[in-house]
Amino acid sequence: MTDDTFDAVTPPESTEPEEAPSLSRTFGIRSWLQDLLETLLLALVIFLVINTLTGRYQVHGQSMEPSLHDGQYLIASKVTYWLHQPERGDIVVLKPPAGQGAIPYIKRVIGLPGDEIEIRQGKVWINGIAIDEPYINGPPIYEKQWVIAGGMYLVLGDNRNNSSDSHAWGLLPGENIIGKAVFCYWPPEYWGVMPHYAYQELVAVD
């Protein structure tokens, strides 16, 4: 009997070139870029959402003294009036009526649709009731009357005798109201939530 001998078979050497080291893999550049893009996209989405729901506005002039001062920066909630109509006492940011300029105004809502408003003897009378307004700079020296139609509002500055408001240019269409001022973020000494004033004398009749 003869022994069968077998030659060892050596696999052929690969002719494919070795892959060069990847800088992006070595230093994680690809992963870093992906993280950066995701962060930027998230920041953009947050920015767009915040800008849709709120706005930042500056107080110009003295028409809301002593409640607000020239140069203050406010955050206004746009979404508030998607949920319900403006309320009496709200401080609102609004688009001025035609011919009054392009810079948003900041005023206080005094009259609502359906109200009968009269300004006389230095007071505002709403449906025959004189309201208390501790926030105003001084009693109005003018006299006016309005019957407010649906979809319209009476807005006045707290500095009654130095304000471009409804007493000067008439009632404001509801669609001109941009949002409710909710927070002052600058300057630091005025930082805080904007107060909403409630008229106790009207609680029983509103």
C-alpha positions in Angstrom: 0.0 0.0 0.0 1.3 3.4 -0.9 0.8 6.5 1.1 -1.1 9.2 -0.7 0.6 12.6 -0.3 -1.2 15.8 -0.6 0.4 19.2 -1.3 -0.8 22.0 0.9 -2.8 24.5 -1.1 -1.9 28.1 -0.4 -4.7 30.6 -1.2 -3.7 33.3 -3.7 -2.7 36.6 -2.2 -5.4 39.3 -2.5 -4.7 41.8 -5.3 -7.1 44.3 -3.8 -5.4 47.4 -2.3 -5.8 47.9 1.4 -8.3 50.6 2.3 -6.6 53.8 3.4 -7.4 55.0 6.9 -10.5 57.3 6.9 -10.0 60.7 8.5 -13.8 61.0 9.0 -13.8 57.6 10.9 -10.6 58.3 12.7 -11.7 61.7 14.1 -15.5 61.1 14.0 -16.0 64.0 11.6 -19.0 62.4 9.9 -20.7 61.8 13.2 -19.9 65.3 14.4 -21.4 66.8 11.2 -24.5 64.8 11.6 -24.9 65.9 15.3 -24.4 69.5 14.3 -27.0 69.3 11.5 -29.5 67.7 13.8 -28.9 70.4 16.4 -29.3 73.2 13.9 -32.5 71.7 12.5 -33.9 71.3 16.0 -33.0 74.9 16.8 -34.6 76.1 13.6 -37.9 74.2 14.4 -37.9 75.7 17.9 -37.3 79.2 16.6 -40.1 78.9 14.1 -42.5 77.6 16.7 -41.7 80.3 19.2 -42.0 83.0 16.5 -45.4 81.6 15.5 -46.7 81.6 19.0 -45.1 84.7 20.4 -43.5 88.0 19.3 -41.0 90.5 20.8 -41.9 94.1 20.7 -40.5 97.4 22.0 -42.4 100.2 23.7 -42.1 103.5 21.8 -42.9 106.7 23.5 -44.8 107.6 26.7 -48.4 106.6 25.7 -48.6 103.8 28.3 -47.0 105.6 31.2 -46.9 104.9 34.1 -47.6 101.2 33.3 -44.9 100.9 30.6 -42.0 103.0 29.7 -40.2 104.0 26.6 -37.6 101.4 25.5 -39.1 98.4 27.4 -39.1 95.1 25.5 -42.1 92.8 25.8 -43.1 89.3 24.8 -46.6 89.0 23.4 -48.5 85.8 23.2 -50.2 85.4 19.8 -51.7 82.1 20.7 -53.8 83.6 23.5 -56.3 85.1 21.1 -56.5 82.0 19.0 -58.1 80.4 22.1 -60.4 83.3 23.2 -61.3 86.9 22.4 -59.4 89.9 23.9 -60.6 90.8 27.4 -61.1 94.1 29.0 -57.9 95.3 30.8 -55.6 93.3 28.5 -52.4 95.2 27.3 -52.2 94.3 23.7 -49.8 94.7 20.7 -51.6 95.9 17.6 -51.2 96.9 14.0 -52.0 100.6 13.8 -55.0 101.6 11.6 -54.3 102.8 8.1 -52.4 106.0 8.1 -50.9 105.6 11.6 -47.6 104.2 10.6 -46.1 100.7 10.5 -44.6 100.3 14.0 -46.9 98.2 16.3 -48.7 100.1 19.0 -49.1 98.9 22.6 -52.4 99.9 24.3 -55.0 98.6 26.8 -58.3 97.1 25.8 -61.1 99.1 27.4 -64.2 98.5 25.3 -65.5 95.2 24.0 -68.0 94.4 21.2 -71.5 95.5 22.3 -70.3 98.0 24.9 -71.6 101.6 25.1 -68.6 103.7 26.2 -68.6 107.3 27.3 -65.7 109.4 28.5 -66.8 112.4 30.6 -65.9 114.1 33.8 -62.5 112.6 33.7 -63.8 109.0 33.8 -64.6 106.1 31.5 -68.2 104.9 31.7 -68.9 101.4 30.4 -72.6 100.6 30.0 -73.4 103.3 32.4 -70.9 102.3 35.1 -67.8 104.5 35.9 -64.7 102.3 36.1 -61.8 102.7 38.5 -58.5 103.0 36.7 -55.6 103.3 39.2 -53.1 102.6 36.4 -53.6 105.8 34.3 -51.3 108.8 34.3 -54.1 111.2 34.8 -57.8 111.6 34.0 -58.7 112.3 30.4 -59.5 115.9 29.6 -61.5 115.0 26.5 -65.1 113.7 26.1 -66.1 111.0 23.7 -68.9 108.4 23.1 -68.9 105.1 21.2 -71.2 102.2 20.6 -68.9 99.3 19.8 -70.0 97.1 16.9 -69.1 93.4 16.6 -65.5 92.6 15.9 -64.4 96.0 17.1 -62.5 97.2 20.2 -61.8 100.4 22.1 -58.1 100.7 23.0 -56.6 103.5 25.0 -53.1 104.4 26.3 -52.7 104.6 30.0 -51.3 108.1 29.5 -54.7 109.2 28.4 -53.9 112.8 27.3 -50.7 111.9 25.4 -51.7 108.8 23.4 -52.5 108.0 19.8 -55.4 105.6 20.4 -59.1 105.0 19.8 -60.0 108.5 21.1 -57.9 109.9 18.2 -58.5 107.5 15.3 -61.6 105.5 16.3 -62.4 101.9 17.1 -59.9 99.1 16.3 -60.8 96.0 14.2 -60.1 92.8 16.1 -57.9 91.5 13.3 -55.4 94.3 14.0 -54.7 92.9 17.4 -51.4 90.9 17.2 -51.3 89.5 20.7 -51.4 89.9 24.5 -48.4 91.4 26.2 -47.4 88.8 28.8 -43.8 89.5 29.9 -41.2 92.3 30.1 -37.7 91.0 29.6 -35.7 94.2 29.3 -34.5 96.3 31.0 -33.8 94.2 34.1 -35.5 96.6 36.5 -38.8 96.0 34.8 -38.4 92.3 34.3 -41.6 90.3 35.1 -45.1 89.2 34.1 -47.4 91.8 32.8 -50.4 92.4 35.2 -53.9 91.9 34.0 -56.3 94.4 35.5 -59.8 93.2 36.6 -62.7 95.8 36.9 -64.5 94.6 40.0 -67.4 97.1 39.5 -68.2 95.3 36.2 -68.0 91.8 37.4 -71.7 91.5 38.1 -72.7 92.9 34.7 -70.0 91.6 32.3 
